[in-house]
Amino acid sequence: MDELKRTPLFPVYADWGAKLTDFGGWELPVQFSGIKEEHEAVRTRAGLFDVSHMGEILVSGSDAYQFLQKMLTNDLARLKKEHTMYALLCYPHGGTVDDLLVYQLEENEYLLVVNASNTAKDYAWLEEHVEGDVKLENLSSQYALLALQGPKALQVLQNLTAETLEEIAPFSFRNHLQLAGAEVMLSRTGYTGEDGMEIYCKPEDAIQLWNDILEAGKAENVIPCGLGARDTLRFEAKLPLYGQELSEEINPLEAGLGFAVKLNKEIPFIGQDTLKRTKEEGLKRKVVGIEMIGRGIPRHGYPVFRGDQEIGVVTTGTQSPTLGKNVGLALIETAYTELDTSVDVEIRNKRVAAKVVATPFYRRPRD
């Protein structure tokens, strides 16, 4: 059995009562004080996550822009320095290699932040298609990544820097910023449906930053959070998880991510022709929200039926901590995706009534 990888913050997990799990080969906290408590903290105050397992790939060189236009579904012509963009890598048949954030550090210098379990696969896929003056570097071991998420996140971090954080707009960032005495890249992004910041730092600075942020957030009752709450939070906001809402066999259009798929780019991306044809012909299946009417929780992999016909599968499901309802995301045939359509979910060999509902299940209140 391969030894599990650990982030630079592993030494402090025990101090906060972490319960650990194997997550894609990483030994990570599934929870500290409890999933529901951590979920509620992020929705109402702020919670601090260790997401240092994420992968970072630097793409540079005079042909970096043209190369990434060919590789990514979104249009980098819309990206500026110190801004970030959500995008996907696709296979020629339209299926998803990965979803990621792309940061423009400088002209022709981009940082791709990819899913941890896909880092090696993504790097190999990029390397396979390199043309011209393009340099790839897997810098994952050179970064630790913390995420402070929630309505109080900026207020807490403001205590640790002289920079005016409100000036950092959503999906933009500041590089080489001083935070609690450490040099960081501070990005107004996240994976919870809340406002907040992701903090890229040197591995050797991670523990001090973790402690300083929690100390600065004491008055607001900021707490450490694990993967369990991260999953329920992203699920309520209908943010996809690779391997569930996205995969080699599930394309971005089926997952409802058309906003990040620009089908008329001047430089076509890999898979563009297939996805364009798929859209023109009409999607055969889509990811939609479902709410249980009968008793039971829809779990990943449970089949979905309409009468005696199997029409799809649950991709993610849980009891929503915010709504207190048993809800799920399901990839089902398009003919059955209208709101209030009656369906059944097979739970332990029993068909349980459900209906199609609007998503996301949660939207952050706007000021």
N, C-alpha and C positions, 0 to 999 in steps of 0.2 A: 504493500500500500504506500502510495506517495505521501510524503510529509506535507501537511497543509501549510500554505503560505500565510504569512502574518504581516499586517501593516505596521508602520512605525508606532502606532498608538496601542498596540497589543499590551504593553506593560501596564497601562492604566485601566484596562478593562475590569480587572478584579477589584480595583478601588471603588468602582461604581456598581458592583454587583451584577456584572454582565453574565447573561446566559449565552453560551457560544454555540455556533452551528457551522457545519461544512457548507459553504456557499461557493459552488464552482471551484473548489480546490483551495478556498481561503477560509481561515478560521476567524469568523466574524461574529459580533454580537447580534443575536436575533431580538433581544430586549434587555433593558436594564431594570427599570421599575415595573414595567408591564406595558403591553402593546396599547391597550386602551388609554392608559394614562399618558403615554408618550404621544399618541395620536392627538389627544385633546390638548396637550401642551403646544403642539405645533399649530393647531387650528386657532388657539386663543392667545398664545404668548409667543414662545419660540422653543425650538428643540435643536440640539446639536448632534450631528451625525458624523461618523468616520466613514468616508467613502474613498479612502486611499487605494482601494483595490481597483478602481477605474483605470483604464489604460490611456496613455498620452503618446501620440505619434506626431512628431514634427515633420512637416512637409515644406521644403524650401528649394530655392533655385529659380533661375530666370523663367523657367517653364512651369512653375508650381501652379499658377493660376489656371493655365490651360489644362494641365493634368487633372486638377481637382474638378474643373468644370466637366471633364469627361467622366469622372468617377462618381460625382455626387448628384443627387436628384434636384437639389435646390440650386438657385442661380447666384453664384458668387459675385456677379456684377452688382448685386444689391448690398454687398457686404463692404464695410469700411474698417479702417484701422480702429482697434480697441472696441470692436463690436463682434458679436457671436451670432451664430445661425444654426438652427436645427436642420439636419439633412440625413439622407440615407445612402448607403451603398447597395446597389442591386446587381443581381445576376442577369445575364442576357434574357432569361425567361421571365424576368420581372420580380422573382422572389427576392427576399431581403437578406443581404449579407450581414448588415448591422444598421442600427440607427445611432446617431452621434451628434455632438456639438462641434462646430468648427469655429475656431477663434482666429481672427486676423491679427497677428502680432505686429507685422510690418508688411510693406509691399512684398509680395511673393514669399511670405513666411506665415505659415498657418499651423496651428496646433489642433489636432483632432483628438477629442476626448471620447473614447469608445467604451463599450461594455467590457468588463473585466474578462469574462469567459471567452470573449471574441477577439481579444487583443492580438494574439498570434495569428489567428485566421485572417483578421483584417489587414495586418501588416503584410502577410503573404499575398493577399489579393491585390493590395496596392502595388507591391513589388513586382508582381506578375505583369502589371500593365504600365509600368514606368516607361516614359518616352522623353527624350530630350534632356535638358538640364534640370533634373529633379533629384533631390536628396531626401531620403527617408531615414528617420532616426526614431527608434522606440525609446522614449525617455521616461517610461512608466516608473522605473526605479528611482528617478530623480525628483519625483513629486510625491508629497502627501496631499490629501484633499479632505478638507472639513467643509461641512455644509450647515450653516445656521439658518433655519427656516421658520417662518411665522411672522405675524404682524408686528412683533416687537424686535425682530432681528436687527434691523438697521439701527434702531435706538440703542441696542446693547453694544453693537460694534462701534458706534460713534464714540463711545467712551474710551476706545483703544486706539484712536487715530486722530490726527489733525486735519485729515481730508474731510470735505463735506460729502457724505455718502449719498445723500439724496440727489446729488448731481449725477450720480451714476445711474443712467436710465436702464430699465429692463432690457436684457439681452445686450448689454454693453459691459465693459470691464475696465479696470485700471491695472496696469502692470507696474512692477517695482514700487508698490505702495507700502508705506510703513504701517504695520499693525502690531501693536503691543511689542514694539522693538524688533519685529521680524519683517523681512522684505517678502511681500506676497503679491500674487495676482488675485485681485478681488473682483468677482464676477456676479452680476445681479441675475442669477439664474438659479434653478432648482428643480426638484422632481417631486414636489408635494402638492402643487396647486396653490401654494402660498407665496407671498413675497419673501425675499431672503437673499442670502449671499452664499456663494461657493468660494472657498478660500484655498488657493493653490500655494503651497509653501515647500520649503526644503524639508526632507524627512527629519532632519535633526531639530527642526523648530516645531514639529507637530505637537509634542507633549506639552510644551510651554504654552503654545497658543490654545490648546484644548483647555488647559487649566485656567488660563487668563480669561478666556471667553466665558467659562462657567462661573468664575468669580465675578466678572463684570455683570453677569446676568442674574445674580442671586436675588436682587430686589424684585426682579420680574419672574422669579421662580423658573428660570430656564433649566432644562434637564437634558441629560444625554439620552439619545434615542437610537434604537437598533433597526435592523432590517425589517422586522415585523411591521412596525409603524410606517416605515418608508413604503412598504408595499400597500398597506391599506390607504395611505394618503394619496399615493400616485394613482391607485385604482379608482378612488372616488372622483378624482379629477380627469379620469379617462386618459391617463398618460400610459403609453404602451410599454410592455415588458417584453424584451426579446426572448423568444422561446415560447411565448404565450400569445400575445396579440400580433407578433411579427415573427417570421421564420423564413427559411429557404422556400417554404411552400405557401406562405402568406405574404402577399405583396402590400406595399404601402397604401394603395387605393382601397383595398379591401379593409385595411385597418383604420380607414378614415383620415389618412394623413395627406390628402391631396394638396393641402396648403404648402407642403414642403416638396412637392413633385411638380417641377416646371417642365411641361411637355413640349414647349416650343423654344427651348434654349438654342442659341446660335451654335454652341458646341454641344452636340447631343451626348447625353450620359448613357452609360451601359444599361441596357434594359428599357430605354426610352421608347423605342419603336413598339416593343411588346406592350408596355403600359398604355401607350397612346391608343393602340388597337383595342386593348381591353376596355378602355373607357368608352371608345366609340361604339363598340359592340354591346356595351352594358355589362356591369359587374354581375356575376352569377351568385356572389355571396358577399356579406358585409359583417363587420363587427358592430353589434348593437347592444344596448342595455336591456337586461331582463330583471323583473322583480318577481319574487316568489309570492304566490297567492296561498298555496298550501304550505305546510310546515316542512322546513328543510333548507339547507344552505347549498347553493349551486357551486360545486368545486371544479377546479381545472380538470378537463378531460371528460366530464359528465356529458352524455349524449343529450341532444335536444330533439324533441319530436313535435310534429303537428299531426294529431290523430295517430295512425299507425306508421306514418312516414318519418324516418329519421332525417332531419333537415339541417343539423349542425352540431356544434360542440361548444361547451363552456370553455372559455379561455382563462378567465379569472373570476372568482366569486368568493364572497365572504358576508358576514353580517357587518354592514356599514356602521362604524362607530359613531359617525356624525348623524346618520339618519335613523339608526336603530332598526333598519330593515335588511332582510336577506336579499341581496342583489348580486348581479353578475354581469360580465361581458361575455357575449357568445358570438361565434362566427357561424352565421346561418344563411340559408338560401335567401336571395334578395326578395323573392315573392312573399316572404313572411316577415319582412322588416318594418312594416307600417306600425306606428304607435298603437298600443292597446291590442295588438294581435295576440290571441291566446296560443300558448305553446305549453309543452310539458317538459320537465327535466327529469331524467331517470336518476334517482338517488337510491342507491343500494337496492337495485332491481325493482324499484317502485316508481311509477310515473307520478310526478307531483306538479300541480298546476302552477303556471307562471304567465306573465304577459310582457310584451315588449314595451319599454319605457324610454324616455328621453335621457340623453347623456350630454355632458358629464353629470354624475350624481351630485357633485358639489362644485359650486363656483365661488371664488373668493369675493367677499363683499368689497365693493369699490368705494373709495372715499367720496 
